Amino acid sequence: QVQLVESGGGLVQPGGSLRLSCAASGSIFSINSMGWYRQAPGKQRELVATINRGGITNYADSVKGRFTISRDNGKNTVYLQMNSLKPEDTAVYYCNVEASTYTILKSKDYWGEGTLVTVSS
């Protein structure tokens, strides 16, 4: 199994910055894609950003130019640097990892428990 531990959420004023981290651990054989999704109250979960093992990134249009996703393959960790935060960025942010383990070699999705980001003055 793969365990994901997220950190870095909190309360920030509009225009401020936060950095989210998500560390994966367990009997990991290989991690392919890593990413962040978010779910605002009353809305469906949506993609924020993903990054593959080679470093190719994909962003939601709403965060392009403000958020940056990165990963440290040696630490099995993915980061999300969020700048110029807006009230509409308020949501629970979930880490997602597509990984294979030594017991389940076929890749599957794993999710973190989520970390709350609140953007408010």
C-alpha positions as YAML, in Angstrom:
chain: A
units: angstrom
residues:
- id: 1
  name: GLN
  ca: [0.00, 0.00, 0.00]
- id: 2
  name: VAL
  ca: [0.92, 3.65, -0.40]
- id: 3
  name: GLN
  ca: [0.40, 6.23, 2.31]
- id: 4
  name: LEU
  ca: [0.22, 9.93, 1.50]
- id: 5
  name: VAL
  ca: [0.85, 12.63, 4.07]
- id: 6
  name: GLU
  ca: [-0.09, 16.17, 3.10]
- id: 7
  name: SER
  ca: [0.97, 19.37, 4.81]
- id: 8
  name: GLY
  ca: [1.02, 23.11, 4.29]
- id: 9
  name: GLY
  ca: [-2.62, 24.12, 4.24]
- id: 10
  name: GLY
  ca: [-4.03, 26.96, 6.29]
- id: 11
  name: LEU
  ca: [-5.52, 30.41, 6.27]
- id: 12
  name: VAL
  ca: [-4.02, 33.07, 4.03]
- id: 13
  name: GLN
  ca: [-5.08, 36.51, 2.88]
- id: 14
  name: PRO
  ca: [-5.91, 37.20, -0.75]
- id: 15
  name: GLY
  ca: [-2.73, 37.75, -2.71]
- id: 16
  name: GLY
  ca: [-0.75, 35.59, -0.32]
- id: 17
  name: SER
  ca: [1.15, 32.35, -0.85]
- id: 18
  name: LEU
  ca: [1.15, 28.83, 0.50]
- id: 19
  name: ARG
  ca: [3.18, 25.74, -0.27]
- id: 20
  name: LEU
  ca: [1.62, 22.32, -0.05]
- id: 21
  name: SER
  ca: [3.66, 19.14, 0.31]
- id: 22
  name: CYS
  ca: [2.69, 15.51, -0.07]
- id: 23
  name: ALA
  ca: [5.05, 12.70, 0.83]
- id: 24
  name: ALA
  ca: [4.38, 9.16, -0.33]
- id: 25
  name: SER
  ca: [5.59, 6.16, 1.62]
- id: 26
  name: GLY
  ca: [5.07, 2.41, 1.73]
- id: 27
  name: SER
  ca: [6.14, -0.50, -0.43]
- id: 28
  name: ILE
  ca: [6.50, 1.70, -3.47]
- id: 29
  name: PHE
  ca: [7.94, 0.19, -6.61]
- id: 30
  name: SER
  ca: [7.40, 3.14, -8.92]
- id: 31
  name: ILE
  ca: [5.52, 6.43, -8.94]
- id: 32
  name: ASN
  ca: [4.23, 7.68, -12.26]
- id: 33
  name: SER
  ca: [2.01, 10.73, -12.10]
- id: 34
  name: MET
  ca: [1.68, 12.93, -9.01]
- id: 35
  name: GLY
  ca: [-0.81, 15.72, -8.65]
- id: 36
  name: TRP
  ca: [-3.15, 17.92, -6.72]
- id: 37
  name: TYR
  ca: [-6.91, 18.15, -6.90]
- id: 38
  name: ARG
  ca: [-9.27, 20.35, -4.93]
- id: 39
  name: GLN
  ca: [-12.86, 20.35, -3.83]
- id: 40
  name: ALA
  ca: [-14.66, 23.51, -2.81]
- id: 41
  name: PRO
  ca: [-17.85, 23.41, -0.73]
- id: 42
  name: GLY
  ca: [-20.77, 22.29, -2.86]
- id: 43
  name: LYS
  ca: [-18.60, 21.58, -5.88]
- id: 44
  name: GLN
  ca: [-17.08, 18.54, -7.50]
- id: 45
  name: ARG
  ca: [-13.44, 17.64, -7.08]
- id: 46
  name: GLU
  ca: [-11.36, 19.19, -9.85]
- id: 47
  name: LEU
  ca: [-7.83, 18.87, -11.16]
- id: 48
  name: VAL
  ca: [-5.40, 21.57, -10.09]
- id: 49
  name: ALA
  ca: [-2.09, 20.32, -11.47]
- id: 50
  name: THR
  ca: [-0.23, 17.13, -12.33]
- id: 51
  name: ILE
  ca: [3.36, 16.24, -13.01]
- id: 52
  name: ASN
  ca: [4.71, 13.03, -14.51]
- id: 53
  name: ARG
  ca: [7.93, 11.29, -13.68]
- id: 54
  name: GLY
  ca: [9.72, 13.15, -16.45]
- id: 55
  name: GLY
  ca: [8.62, 16.52, -15.10]
- id: 56
  name: ILE
  ca: [5.95, 17.32, -17.66]
- id: 57
  name: THR
  ca: [3.26, 19.41, -16.01]
- id: 58
  name: ASN
  ca: [-0.41, 20.10, -16.58]
- id: 59
  name: TYR
  ca: [-2.43, 22.87, -14.96]
- id: 60
  name: ALA
  ca: [-6.04, 23.89, -14.71]
- id: 61
  name: ASP
  ca: [-6.62, 27.14, -16.58]
- id: 62
  name: SER
  ca: [-7.74, 28.81, -13.37]
- id: 63
  name: VAL
  ca: [-4.32, 28.40, -11.72]
- id: 64
  name: LYS
  ca: [-1.93, 28.82, -14.66]
- id: 65
  name: GLY
  ca: [0.67, 31.45, -13.93]
- id: 66
  name: ARG
  ca: [-0.07, 31.41, -10.20]
- id: 67
  name: PHE
  ca: [0.57, 27.82, -9.08]
- id: 68
  name: THR
  ca: [3.66, 25.70, -9.68]
- id: 69
  name: ILE
  ca: [3.83, 21.95, -9.19]
- id: 70
  name: SER
  ca: [7.13, 20.17, -8.66]
- id: 71
  name: ARG
  ca: [8.35, 16.82, -7.37]
- id: 72
  name: ASP
  ca: [11.37, 15.26, -5.75]
- id: 73
  name: ASN
  ca: [11.59, 11.71, -7.03]
- id: 74
  name: GLY
  ca: [14.22, 10.79, -4.48]
- id: 75
  name: LYS
  ca: [11.89, 11.75, -1.65]
- id: 76
  name: ASN
  ca: [8.65, 10.59, -3.35]
- id: 77
  name: THR
  ca: [7.27, 14.03, -2.62]
- id: 78
  name: VAL
  ca: [5.18, 16.43, -4.66]
- id: 79
  name: TYR
  ca: [4.82, 20.14, -3.95]
- id: 80
  name: LEU
  ca: [2.36, 22.81, -4.95]
- id: 81
  name: GLN
  ca: [3.54, 26.40, -4.67]
- id: 82
  name: MET
  ca: [0.48, 28.65, -4.68]
- id: 83
  name: ASN
  ca: [0.96, 32.36, -5.24]
- id: 84
  name: SER
  ca: [-1.46, 35.25, -5.74]
- id: 85
  name: LEU
  ca: [-4.14, 33.28, -3.97]
- id: 86
  name: LYS
  ca: [-7.76, 34.25, -4.47]
- id: 87
  name: PRO
  ca: [-10.84, 33.57, -2.35]
- id: 88
  name: GLU
  ca: [-12.05, 31.20, -5.07]
- id: 89
  name: ASP
  ca: [-8.99, 29.03, -4.40]
- id: 90
  name: THR
  ca: [-10.54, 28.11, -1.05]
- id: 91
  name: ALA
  ca: [-10.97, 24.34, -1.00]
- id: 92
  name: VAL
  ca: [-9.74, 21.09, 0.42]
- id: 93
  name: TYR
  ca: [-6.68, 20.12, -1.58]
- id: 94
  name: TYR
  ca: [-6.04, 16.44, -2.17]
- id: 95
  name: CYS
  ca: [-2.78, 14.82, -3.18]
- id: 96
  name: ASN
  ca: [-3.03, 12.10, -5.83]
- id: 97
  name: VAL
  ca: [-0.37, 9.61, -6.79]
- id: 98
  name: GLU
  ca: [-0.41, 6.96, -9.49]
- id: 99
  name: ALA
  ca: [1.93, 4.26, -8.26]
- id: 100
  name: SER
  ca: [2.77, 0.60, -8.31]
- id: 101
  name: THR
  ca: [3.92, -1.34, -5.29]
- id: 102
  name: TYR
  ca: [5.94, -4.51, -4.80]
- id: 103
  name: THR
  ca: [2.72, -6.37, -4.07]
- id: 104
  name: ILE
  ca: [0.53, -4.72, -6.70]
- id: 105
  name: LEU
  ca: [2.70, -4.06, -9.73]
- id: 106
  name: LYS
  ca: [-0.20, -2.62, -11.74]
- id: 107
  name: SER
  ca: [-0.38, 1.14, -11.20]
- id: 108
  name: LYS
  ca: [-3.32, 2.49, -9.31]
- id: 109
  name: ASP
  ca: [-4.44, 5.79, -7.84]
- id: 110
  name: TYR
  ca: [-3.88, 6.70, -4.21]
- id: 111
  name: TRP
  ca: [-5.35, 9.73, -2.45]
- id: 112
  name: GLY
  ca: [-4.38, 11.76, 0.57]
- id: 113
  name: GLU
  ca: [-6.87, 12.79, 3.22]
- id: 114
  name: GLY
  ca: [-6.83, 16.41, 2.11]
- id: 115
  name: THR
  ca: [-5.61, 19.69, 3.54]
- id: 116
  name: LEU
  ca: [-7.78, 22.77, 3.85]
- id: 117
  name: VAL
  ca: [-6.74, 26.00, 2.17]
- id: 118
  name: THR
  ca: [-8.77, 29.06, 3.10]
- id: 119
  name: VAL
  ca: [-8.19, 32.37, 1.34]
- id: 120
  name: SER
  ca: [-9.89, 35.16, 3.21]
- id: 121
  name: SER
  ca: [-9.27, 38.60, 4.61]
...
